[in-house]
Amino acid sequence: MSIVLYRCPTRTNVLCPCGAVERRLRKLGLEHRTERVPYRRSARPEVEELTRQRRVPVLVDGAEVISDSRRILQYLDYAHRRAEPGRSAENRTRSRGL
């Protein structure tokens, strides 16, 4: 499974919502590819093709395409979080309604 994060070209991961997603991917130990897109929204055709909008971050995880940093973080927490003792990843996802 390949994960691709489309994000702004900012080098800092502190204030940018894209940085929050990048930090979570690293914290979860998920291998991913980062595609930095231009600042100008009009220069983001690949993002628009995926989401019909030009805002980042956008996460592509297999067939899943998710935009909005909060939704991405929630998805990562429930779809890729390390298994807790006694609970499978499938059961956690099902219990959260995802």
Long-range contacts (C-beta under 8 A, 24 or more apart in sequence): 1-61, 1-62, 2-32, 2-33, 2-62, 3-30, 3-31, 3-32, 3-33, 3-59, 3-60, 3-61, 4-32, 4-33, 4-34, 4-35, 4-59, 4-60, 5-32, 5-33, 5-34, 5-35, 5-57, 5-58, 5-59, 5-60, 6-35, 6-37, 6-46, 6-47, 6-50, 6-56, 6-57, 6-58, 6-59, 6-60, 7-34, 7-35, 7-36, 7-37, 7-56, 7-57, 8-36, 8-37, 8-39, 8-56, 8-57, 9-36, 9-37, 9-38, 9-39, 17-57, 17-69, 18-56, 18-57, 18-69, 20-69, 20-73, 21-57, 21-59, 21-69, 21-72, 21-73, 21-76, 24-72, 24-73, 24-76, 24-77, 25-76, 28-76, 28-80, 28-81, 28-82, 30-76, 30-80, 74-98
